[in-house]
Amino acid sequence: MAQSTETTDWVSRFADEVIEESERRAPGKPVVVASGLSPSGPIHLGNLREVMTPHLVADEIRRRGYQVRHLISWDDYDRYRKVPQGIAGVDEEAWKEHIGKPLTSVPAPKGSSHPNWAEHFKAAMVESLAELGVEFDGISQTAQYTSGVYREQILHAMKHRGDIDAILAQYRTKKAPAKKQQAQKPLDEAELEAAEGSGAAGEDDGSSGSAGYFPYKPYCGNCEKDLTTVTSYDDDSTELTYACTACGFSETVRLSEFNRGKLVWKVDWPMRWAYEGVVFEPSGVDHSSPGSSYQVGGQIVGIFGGKQPIGPMYAFVGISGMAKMSSSRGGVPTPADALKIMEPQLLRWLYARRRPNQSFKVAFDQEIQRLYDEWDRLDAKVADGSALPADVAAHSRAVRTAAGELPRTARPLPYRTLASVADITAGHEDQALRILSELDPEQPLTSLDEARPRYDKAEAWINTHVPAEQRTIVRDEPDAELLKSLDEASQQSLRLLLDGLAEHWSLDGLTHLVYGVPKVQAGFSADATPKELPAEIKTAQRAFFALLYHLLVGRDTGPRLPTLLLAVGQERVRALLGE
């Protein structure tokens, strides 16, 4: 089949490799890529990279006409390790009694409509993935294990436990990574928990004792916890005896009929690679150390007759503006949090434009305005054909999938303008529409729906991530004392502005006017470029802007002045500026 012309970005390069490898391993069959997510708490934006990396590669392969399966394994049969902090509807002390149970056996937070803990946190991620246009096949590991799907693999692992133990033994005496390297990871409890849930840290290799090594952990038939030790196993009859150290319960079962337990992580993951025929799966940088589950799995997978997938180590995703996050989520932003304040295209672009081994930040602070400006500039360059090939590819992956275009805002007005309007109007949609319709008199906005969903995202950002002291409150009355104290030059600058308001009443017109007043006062043309002006003009502009902010909102700074003037309205501007 024809290769994509987008050959300059990391996604296409991986797609080339994956197609070639899939044809070598399973010619003629659908290409299988995979992700794994643990619904042990809020699934955050760092975890999203686990999904977006294979999604983007799978989507490129689909664009080329191949069949692809993107599997997301929900690790909902993992043990409940600890109670995440700051989860609404969860009493930390009360939920501690569930530690050690499968995530699907832990009750959902109070007030949730979902049947258990895992389903509660999984549902939010599924909804976000749908908004992001991510097509996947979800696999519940609870369903797989409790229905006996992996029975043959479990019995095979138990039969070859000596071989598995020998592989694991090669790493048990190795030194842990230096503390300096560990410190490079984000100090994020959810990130660490996710790492543990994926077998990166703190996971037992299996039961070892006087009876030998066993790569299988039963969940207790009495208390449901995995604090169990296998005390004997017979390969011929598959009789297995275990004892629970939590409640003292013990029993003997036939493993060929028993479905209440799972392989330990370092065995479970490579078993699934082989079972599903996974060709591509990324893993976090925490898997790069000797003895990690990815490194060890590369050897164990051969016991199950499979091969290790190809795939990159991906870097962590940071957050800017995290301090402003609501504590009800424990300070860990999720994809749903990001999608409240940004369109899915922007979030997809953040993951598409950086190679997996490059870290980046998702902005919840003022940086989101700069990111949107950058995105809009790229959109314009793609439209006029001036964008670089790699940027065109990243843009394409952001705005569409193989299934088609993602829904988009009909009139994508600048995010910072929309945020300023939402800030100033404080939820009054009629006022917001009045201001936005005056931005471009030649093409006036006729309905707020034309600016949605971007307007709603900008309004949500203002309402949830801008501190109250930074919100804009327009004065009710003129600052008579300040107006009376102005020198002749300041009075002249206000007169020049007021005289030009009616003629320049649009976003572009007011931009030209407010920047031009100090130029005209200094004897230059309002159209003079920065190269034609002395450095003092910038100082004069800053002083003029500060004066306007004080007269309009009582502060040194605020939203962009052209937007602010439009928002306040001509009549009120004239009154506040002393006309």
C-alpha positions as CSV (number, residue, x, y, z in Angstrom):
1,M,0.0,0.0,0.0
2,A,1.1,3.6,-0.5
3,Q,3.2,5.1,2.2
4,S,2.0,8.4,3.7
5,T,3.6,11.5,2.4
6,E,4.0,12.7,6.0
7,T,7.4,11.2,6.4
8,T,9.1,13.9,8.4
9,D,7.6,13.4,11.8
10,W,8.1,10.8,14.5
11,V,4.7,9.2,14.0
12,S,5.3,8.3,10.4
13,R,8.7,6.8,11.3
14,F,7.2,4.6,13.9
15,A,4.4,3.6,11.6
16,D,6.9,2.5,9.0
17,E,8.7,0.3,11.6
18,V,5.4,-1.1,13.1
19,I,4.0,-2.1,9.7
20,E,7.3,-3.8,8.7
21,E,7.5,-5.6,12.1
22,S,3.8,-6.7,11.9
23,E,4.2,-8.1,8.4
24,R,7.2,-10.1,9.7
25,R,5.4,-11.5,12.8
26,A,1.9,-11.9,11.5
27,P,1.6,-11.3,7.8
28,G,-1.9,-10.3,6.6
29,K,-3.3,-9.9,10.1
30,P,-4.4,-6.6,11.7
31,V,-1.6,-4.6,13.3
32,V,-1.8,-4.7,17.1
33,V,-0.7,-1.8,19.3
34,A,-1.4,-1.6,23.0
35,S,-1.7,0.7,26.0
36,G,-2.2,-0.2,29.7
37,L,-4.0,1.9,32.2
38,S,-4.6,1.4,35.9
39,P,-7.9,2.9,37.2
40,S,-6.5,3.0,40.7
41,G,-7.4,6.7,41.0
42,P,-7.8,9.7,38.6
43,I,-6.1,8.8,35.3
44,H,-4.0,11.9,34.7
45,L,-2.3,13.7,31.8
46,G,0.9,11.7,32.3
47,N,-1.0,8.5,31.8
48,L,-2.6,10.0,28.6
49,R,0.8,9.7,26.9
50,E,0.5,5.9,27.3
51,V,-2.5,6.1,25.1
52,M,-1.8,9.0,22.7
53,T,1.6,7.6,21.6
54,P,0.2,4.3,20.2
55,H,-3.0,6.1,19.1
56,L,-1.2,8.4,16.8
57,V,0.9,5.6,15.4
58,A,-2.2,3.4,14.9
59,D,-4.1,6.3,13.3
60,E,-1.3,6.9,10.8
61,I,-1.3,3.2,9.9
62,R,-5.1,3.3,9.4
63,R,-4.7,6.3,7.1
64,R,-2.5,4.1,5.0
65,G,-5.3,1.6,4.6
66,Y,-4.2,-1.1,7.1
67,Q,-6.4,-2.7,9.7
68,V,-5.3,-1.9,13.2
69,R,-6.3,-2.8,16.8
70,H,-5.4,-0.4,19.5
71,L,-5.9,-2.3,22.7
72,I,-6.3,-0.6,26.0
73,S,-5.8,-3.0,28.9
74,W,-7.7,-1.8,31.9
75,D,-5.6,-3.1,34.8
76,D,-8.7,-3.2,37.0
77,Y,-7.8,-6.6,38.5
78,D,-4.7,-5.1,40.1
79,R,-4.6,-4.8,43.9
80,Y,-5.9,-1.6,45.5
81,R,-2.5,-0.3,46.8
82,K,-3.4,2.8,48.8
83,V,-6.2,5.4,49.1
84,P,-5.4,8.4,46.9
85,Q,-5.6,11.7,48.7
86,G,-8.2,14.3,48.1
87,I,-10.8,12.1,46.3
88,A,-14.3,13.5,46.8
89,G,-16.7,11.0,48.4
90,V,-13.8,8.9,50.0
91,D,-13.1,8.7,53.7
92,E,-9.4,7.7,53.6
93,E,-9.6,5.7,56.9
94,A,-12.7,3.8,55.8
95,W,-11.3,2.9,52.4
96,K,-8.1,1.6,53.9
97,E,-9.9,-1.6,54.7
98,H,-10.0,-2.4,51.0
99,I,-6.3,-2.3,50.4
100,G,-5.2,-5.6,48.9
101,K,-8.5,-6.3,47.1
102,P,-8.9,-6.1,43.3
103,L,-9.8,-2.6,42.1
104,T,-13.2,-3.9,40.9
105,S,-14.0,-5.2,44.4
106,V,-13.5,-1.8,46.0
107,P,-16.6,0.4,46.3
108,A,-16.8,3.6,44.2
109,P,-16.6,7.0,45.9
110,K,-19.8,8.0,47.6
111,G,-22.2,9.6,45.2
112,S,-20.8,7.8,42.2
113,S,-23.2,6.1,39.7
114,H,-20.6,3.4,38.9
115,P,-20.5,-0.1,40.5
116,N,-17.0,0.0,41.8
117,W,-13.8,2.0,42.1
118,A,-12.2,0.9,38.8
119,E,-15.3,1.7,36.8
120,H,-15.7,5.1,38.4
121,F,-12.2,6.2,37.2
122,K,-12.3,4.3,34.0
123,A,-15.6,6.1,32.9
124,A,-14.0,9.6,33.0
125,M,-11.1,8.4,30.9
126,V,-13.4,6.7,28.3
127,E,-15.4,9.9,28.0
128,S,-12.2,12.0,27.4
129,L,-10.8,9.5,24.9
130,A,-14.1,9.8,22.9
131,E,-13.8,13.6,22.8
132,L,-10.2,13.2,21.7
133,G,-11.1,10.9,18.8
134,V,-9.2,7.9,20.2
135,E,-10.5,4.6,18.7
136,F,-9.6,1.6,20.9
137,D,-10.6,-1.9,22.0
138,G,-10.9,-1.9,25.8
139,I,-10.0,-5.1,27.7
140,S,-11.0,-5.5,31.4
141,Q,-8.4,-7.7,33.1
142,T,-11.0,-8.5,35.7
143,A,-13.2,-10.0,33.0
144,Q,-10.2,-11.8,31.4
145,Y,-9.0,-13.4,34.6
146,T,-12.3,-14.2,36.3
147,S,-13.8,-15.8,33.1
148,G,-10.8,-18.1,32.7
149,V,-9.5,-16.6,29.4
150,Y,-5.9,-16.9,30.6
151,R,-6.2,-20.3,32.2
152,E,-3.8,-22.0,29.8
153,Q,-1.3,-19.2,30.2
154,I,-1.5,-19.4,34.0
155,L,-1.0,-23.1,34.0
156,H,1.9,-22.7,31.6
157,A,3.5,-20.1,33.8
158,M,3.2,-22.3,36.8
159,K,4.7,-25.2,34.9
160,H,7.7,-23.1,33.9
161,R,8.0,-21.3,37.2
162,G,11.6,-22.4,37.5
163,D,12.5,-20.8,34.2
164,I,10.7,-17.6,35.2
165,D,12.4,-17.6,38.6
166,A,15.8,-18.0,36.9
167,I,15.2,-14.9,34.8
168,L,14.1,-12.8,37.7
169,A,17.0,-14.0,39.8
170,Q,19.4,-12.3,37.3
171,Y,18.1,-9.0,38.5
172,R,17.3,-9.5,42.2
173,T,20.9,-8.8,43.2
174,K,21.3,-5.8,41.0
175,K,21.6,-2.4,42.6
176,A,18.7,0.0,42.5
177,P,19.1,3.0,40.3
178,A,20.9,5.9,41.9
179,K,18.8,8.3,44.0
180,K,19.9,11.2,41.7
181,Q,18.2,9.5,38.7
182,Q,15.1,8.7,40.8
183,A,14.8,12.4,41.7
184,Q,14.3,13.3,38.0
185,K,10.9,11.8,38.2
186,P,8.0,14.1,39.1
187,L,7.1,14.1,42.8
188,D,3.5,13.2,42.0
189,E,1.8,10.6,44.1
190,A,-0.5,9.6,41.3
191,E,2.5,9.2,38.9
192,L,4.3,7.0,41.4
193,E,1.1,5.0,42.0
194,A,0.6,4.6,38.3
195,A,4.2,3.4,38.1
196,E,3.6,0.9,40.8
197,G,0.3,-0.2,39.1
198,S,2.2,-0.8,35.9
199,G,4.8,-2.9,37.7
200,A,7.5,-0.3,37.5
201,A,8.2,-0.2,41.2
202,G,7.2,-2.1,44.3
203,E,5.6,-5.1,42.6
204,D,6.4,-8.5,44.0
205,D,8.0,-11.0,41.6
206,G,5.7,-13.7,43.0
207,S,5.4,-16.0,46.0
208,S,8.7,-17.4,47.2
209,G,9.1,-19.5,50.3
210,S,9.9,-23.0,51.5
211,A,7.6,-24.4,48.8
212,G,9.5,-22.5,46.0
213,Y,8.7,-19.7,43.7
214,F,5.2,-19.2,42.2
215,P,4.4,-16.5,39.6
216,Y,0.7,-16.5,40.7
217,K,-1.2,-14.7,43.4
218,P,-4.7,-15.9,44.5
219,Y,-7.1,-13.4,46.0
220,C,-8.3,-14.7,49.3
221,G,-11.6,-16.6,49.3
222,N,-12.6,-15.0,52.6
223,C,-11.3,-11.4,52.7
224,E,-10.7,-10.9,49.0
225,K,-7.2,-9.6,49.5
226,D,-4.0,-10.7,47.8
227,L,-2.0,-11.0,51.0
228,T,-1.7,-14.7,50.3
229,T,1.2,-17.2,50.0
230,V,1.1,-20.3,47.9
231,T,2.2,-23.1,50.1
232,S,2.1,-26.0,47.6
233,Y,1.3,-26.8,44.0
234,D,1.0,-30.0,42.0
235,D,1.6,-29.7,38.3
236,D,-0.3,-32.9,37.4
237,S,-3.5,-32.3,39.3
238,T,-3.1,-28.5,39.4
239,E,-4.0,-28.6,43.1
240,L,-2.9,-25.3,44.7
241,T,-2.9,-24.5,48.4
242,Y,-2.6,-21.0,49.7
243,A,-2.8,-19.2,53.1
244,C,-3.9,-15.7,53.7
245,T,-1.8,-13.7,56.1
246,A,-4.5,-11.0,56.5
247,C,-7.3,-13.2,57.9
248,G,-5.8,-16.6,58.4
249,F,-8.0,-18.3,55.8
250,S,-6.5,-21.1,53.7
251,E,-7.8,-23.5,51.1
252,T,-6.9,-26.0,48.4
253,V,-8.2,-25.4,44.9
254,R,-7.7,-26.8,41.4
255,L,-6.0,-24.1,39.4
256,S,-7.4,-25.6,36.2
257,E,-10.9,-24.5,37.5
258,F,-10.0,-21.5,39.7
259,N,-10.5,-18.0,38.5
260,R,-9.8,-15.8,41.5
261,G,-6.2,-14.7,41.2
262,K,-3.7,-13.4,38.7
263,L,-0.1,-13.7,37.4
264,V,2.3,-11.2,39.1
265,W,2.9,-8.1,37.0
266,K,6.3,-9.0,35.6
267,V,4.9,-12.2,34.3
268,D,1.4,-10.9,33.5
269,W,2.6,-8.2,31.1
270,P,4.7,-10.4,28.8
271,M,2.0,-13.1,28.9
272,R,-0.4,-10.5,27.4
273,W,2.1,-9.4,24.8
274,A,2.2,-13.0,23.5
275,Y,-1.6,-13.7,24.0
276,E,-2.6,-10.5,22.0
277,G,0.3,-10.5,19.5
278,V,1.2,-6.9,20.5
279,V,3.7,-5.4,18.0
280,F,3.9,-1.8,19.4
281,E,3.6,-0.6,23.0
282,P,5.4,2.3,24.6
283,S,6.5,2.4,28.2
284,G,7.4,5.1,30.7
285,V,11.0,6.1,31.4
286,D,10.7,4.3,34.7
287,H,10.9,1.0,32.7
288,S,14.4,1.7,31.4
289,S,16.3,0.5,34.5
290,P,17.7,-3.0,34.8
291,G,15.2,-5.3,36.4
292,S,12.2,-3.2,35.3
293,S,9.1,-5.0,34.2
294,Y,9.7,-4.0,30.5
295,Q,13.3,-5.2,30.5
296,V,12.5,-8.5,32.4
297,G,9.4,-9.0,30.3
298,G,11.5,-9.0,27.1
299,Q,13.0,-12.3,28.4
300,I,9.9,-13.8,30.0
301,V,7.8,-13.3,26.9
302,G,9.7,-16.1,25.1
303,I,8.4,-18.6,27.7
304,F,4.9,-17.9,26.3
305,G,6.1,-18.2,22.7
306,G,5.9,-14.4,22.0
307,K,8.1,-11.5,21.2
308,Q,8.6,-8.2,23.0
309,P,6.8,-5.3,21.3
310,I,8.8,-2.5,19.8
311,G,8.1,0.9,21.2
312,P,9.7,4.0,22.7
313,M,10.3,5.0,26.3
314,Y,8.2,8.1,26.8
315,A,9.0,11.0,29.0
316,F,6.8,12.4,31.7
317,V,4.2,15.1,31.1
318,G,4.4,18.2,33.4
319,I,1.8,20.7,34.3
320,S,2.1,24.5,34.5
321,G,-0.4,26.3,36.8
322,M,-1.0,23.1,38.8
323,A,-1.1,25.0,42.1
324,K,-4.4,26.5,41.0
325,M,-6.0,23.1,40.6
326,S,-8.9,22.2,42.9
327,S,-7.7,20.1,45.9
328,S,-10.7,17.9,45.5
329,R,-8.8,16.1,42.8
330,G,-5.6,15.9,44.8
331,G,-3.9,18.3,42.5
332,V,-3.5,15.8,39.7
333,P,-5.1,17.2,36.5
334,T,-6.8,14.6,34.2
335,P,-7.6,14.7,30.5
336,A,-11.2,15.7,31.5
337,D,-9.7,18.7,33.4
338,A,-7.7,19.8,30.4
339,L,-10.7,19.3,28.0
340,K,-12.8,21.7,30.1
341,I,-10.4,24.6,29.2
342,M,-9.0,23.5,25.8
343,E,-10.4,22.0,22.6
344,P,-9.4,18.5,21.8
345,Q,-7.3,19.6,18.8
346,L,-5.0,21.6,21.0
347,L,-4.5,18.7,23.5
348,R,-3.9,16.3,20.7
349,W,-1.3,18.7,19.2
350,L,0.6,18.9,22.4
351,Y,1.2,15.1,22.3
352,A,1.7,14.9,18.6
353,R,4.3,17.6,18.1
354,R,6.8,16.3,20.6
355,R,8.7,13.0,20.2
356,P,7.8,10.5,22.9
357,N,11.2,10.9,24.6
358,Q,10.7,14.7,24.9
359,S,9.0,16.0,28.0
360,F,6.5,18.9,27.8
361,K,3.9,20.7,29.9
362,V,0.2,21.1,29.7
363,A,-0.8,24.6,30.6
364,F,-3.5,25.5,33.1
365,D,-2.1,29.0,33.8
366,Q,-1.6,32.0,31.6
367,E,0.6,29.9,29.3
368,I,-2.5,28.4,27.8
369,Q,-3.1,31.8,26.0
370,R,0.4,31.6,24.4
371,L,-0.1,28.0,23.4
372,Y,-3.4,29.0,21.7
373,D,-1.7,31.9,19.9
374,E,0.9,29.4,18.6
375,W,-1.7,27.0,17.5
376,D,-3.7,29.7,15.6
377,R,-0.5,30.8,13.9
378,L,0.1,27.2,12.8
379,D,-3.5,26.9,11.6
380,A,-3.0,30.0,9.4
381,K,0.3,28.8,8.0
382,V,-1.2,25.4,7.2
383,A,-4.0,27.1,5.4
384,D,-1.8,29.3,3.3
385,G,0.8,26.6,2.6
386,S,3.7,28.2,4.5
387,A,4.1,25.6,7.3
388,L,7.0,23.2,7.5
389,P,6.3,19.6,6.7
390,A,6.7,18.3,10.2
391,D,4.3,21.0,11.5
392,V,1.8,20.2,8.8
393,A,1.9,16.5,9.9
394,A,1.4,17.4,13.6
395,H,-1.4,19.8,12.7
396,S,-3.1,17.1,10.6
397,R,-2.9,14.6,13.5
398,A,-4.4,17.1,15.8
399,V,-7.4,18.1,13.7
400,R,-8.4,14.8,12.3
401,T,-8.1,11.0,12.5
402,A,-8.5,8.3,9.9
403,A,-12.2,8.4,10.7
404,G,-12.5,12.1,9.8
405,E,-12.3,15.7,11.2
406,L,-12.8,16.3,14.8
407,P,-15.7,18.8,15.5
408,R,-14.2,22.3,15.6
409,T,-15.2,25.9,16.4
410,A,-16.8,27.6,13.4
411,R,-15.2,31.0,14.2
412,P,-12.1,30.3,16.2
413,L,-11.5,33.8,17.6
414,P,-8.3,34.3,19.6
415,Y,-8.5,32.4,23.0
416,R,-7.0,35.4,24.9
417,T,-9.8,37.6,23.5
418,L,-12.5,35.2,24.4
419,A,-11.0,34.8,27.9
420,S,-10.9,38.5,28.4
421,V,-14.5,38.9,27.2
422,A,-15.7,36.0,29.5
423,D,-13.8,37.6,32.4
424,I,-15.2,41.1,31.9
425,T,-18.8,40.0,31.2
426,A,-18.9,37.5,34.1
427,G,-21.4,35.1,32.5
428,H,-23.7,37.6,30.8
429,E,-24.0,36.0,27.3
430,D,-25.8,39.0,25.8
431,Q,-22.9,41.3,26.7
432,A,-20.4,38.7,25.4
433,L,-22.1,38.5,22.1
434,R,-22.3,42.4,21.8
435,I,-18.5,42.6,22.3
436,L,-17.6,39.7,20.1
437,S,-19.9,41.0,17.3
438,E,-17.9,44.3,17.3
439,L,-14.5,42.6,16.9
440,D,-14.9,42.6,13.1
441,P,-17.7,44.9,11.9
442,E,-17.3,43.5,8.4
443,Q,-18.0,40.0,9.5
444,P,-20.0,40.4,12.8
445,L,-20.6,37.3,15.0
446,T,-24.3,36.7,15.0
447,S,-24.5,34.0,17.7
448,L,-22.2,32.8,20.5
449,D,-22.6,29.3,19.1
450,E,-20.3,30.3,16.2
451,A,-17.5,30.8,18.8
452,R,-18.2,27.6,20.6
453,P,-16.8,25.4,22.0
454,R,-13.7,27.6,22.2
455,Y,-15.7,30.4,24.0
456,D,-16.9,27.9,26.6
457,K,-13.4,26.5,27.2
458,A,-12.0,30.1,27.7
459,E,-14.9,30.9,30.0
460,A,-14.2,27.7,32.0
461,W,-10.5,28.7,32.3
462,I,-11.3,32.1,33.6
463,N,-13.8,30.7,36.1
464,T,-11.6,27.9,37.4
465,H,-8.0,28.8,37.0
466,V,-7.7,32.6,37.3
467,P,-7.5,33.7,40.9
468,A,-10.2,36.1,42.1
469,E,-7.6,38.9,42.7
470,Q,-6.7,38.7,39.0
471,R,-10.3,38.9,37.7
472,T,-11.3,42.1,35.9
473,I,-13.8,44.4,37.5
474,V,-14.6,47.6,35.6
475,R,-15.1,50.7,37.6
476,D,-18.6,51.9,38.3
477,E,-17.6,55.6,38.6
478,P,-14.8,57.6,37.1
479,D,-11.6,58.0,39.2
480,A,-12.2,61.8,39.7
481,E,-9.1,62.2,41.8
482,L,-6.8,60.6,39.3
483,L,-8.4,62.5,36.4
484,K,-8.0,65.8,38.2
485,S,-4.3,65.1,38.9
486,L,-3.3,64.4,35.3
487,D,-0.7,66.6,33.6
488,E,-1.3,68.3,30.2
489,A,0.4,65.5,28.3
490,S,-1.7,62.8,29.9
491,Q,-4.9,64.8,29.3
492,Q,-3.9,65.1,25.6
493,S,-3.3,61.4,25.3
494,L,-6.8,60.7,26.6
495,R,-8.3,63.3,24.2
496,L,-6.5,61.7,21.2
497,L,-8.0,58.3,22.2
498,L,-11.5,59.6,22.8
499,D,-11.5,61.5,19.5
500,G,-10.6,58.3,17.6
501,L,-12.9,55.9,19.4
502,A,-15.9,56.0,17.0
503,E,-13.8,55.7,13.9
504,H,-11.7,52.9,15.2
505,W,-14.4,50.8,17.0
506,S,-13.2,47.3,16.1
507,L,-10.5,45.0,17.5
508,D,-8.0,45.9,14.8
509,G,-9.0,49.6,14.8
510,L,-8.6,50.0,18.6
511,T,-5.3,48.1,18.5
512,H,-4.0,50.7,15.9
513,L,-5.5,53.5,18.0
514,V,-4.1,52.7,21.5
515,Y,-0.6,51.9,20.1
516,G,-0.7,55.0,17.9
517,V,-1.6,57.7,20.5
518,P,1.9,57.8,22.0
519,K,3.4,57.9,18.5
520,V,1.3,60.8,17.5
521,Q,2.0,62.7,20.7
522,A,5.7,62.3,20.0
523,G,5.3,63.8,16.5
524,F,5.3,60.5,14.5
525,S,2.7,58.9,12.3
526,A,0.4,56.4,14.0
527,D,1.5,54.0,11.3
528,A,5.2,54.3,12.1
529,T,6.9,50.9,12.6
530,P,9.1,50.1,15.7
531,K,12.3,50.5,13.5
532,E,11.3,54.1,12.7
533,L,10.7,55.0,16.4
534,P,13.1,55.9,19.3
535,A,13.2,53.5,22.3
536,E,11.4,56.1,24.4
537,I,8.1,55.4,22.5
538,K,7.8,52.0,24.2
539,T,8.2,53.6,27.6
540,A,5.5,56.2,26.7
541,Q,3.2,53.4,25.5
542,R,3.6,51.5,28.7
543,A,2.8,54.6,30.7
544,F,-0.3,55.3,28.6
545,F,-1.5,51.7,28.9
546,A,-1.0,51.8,32.7
547,L,-3.0,55.1,32.9
548,L,-5.9,53.5,30.9
549,Y,-6.0,50.4,33.1
550,H,-6.1,52.5,36.3
551,L,-9.0,54.6,34.9
552,L,-10.9,51.6,33.6
553,V,-10.2,48.8,36.1
554,G,-8.2,50.4,38.9
555,R,-5.1,48.2,38.3
556,D,-1.7,48.5,36.5
557,T,-2.6,45.7,34.1
558,G,-5.5,43.8,32.8
559,P,-6.9,42.2,29.6
560,R,-5.6,43.5,26.3
561,L,-6.7,47.1,26.0
562,P,-8.5,46.8,22.6
563,T,-10.6,44.0,24.0
564,L,-11.2,45.8,27.3
565,L,-12.4,48.9,25.5
566,L,-14.8,46.9,23.4
567,A,-16.0,45.1,26.5
568,V,-16.7,48.3,28.4
569,G,-18.5,49.9,25.5
570,Q,-18.0,53.4,24.0
571,E,-20.4,55.3,26.2
572,R,-19.0,53.9,29.4
573,V,-15.4,54.3,28.2
574,R,-16.0,58.0,27.5
575,A,-17.5,58.4,31.0
576,L,-14.7,56.7,32.8
577,L,-12.0,58.6,30.9
578,G,-13.6,61.9,31.9
579,E,-15.4,63.1,28.8
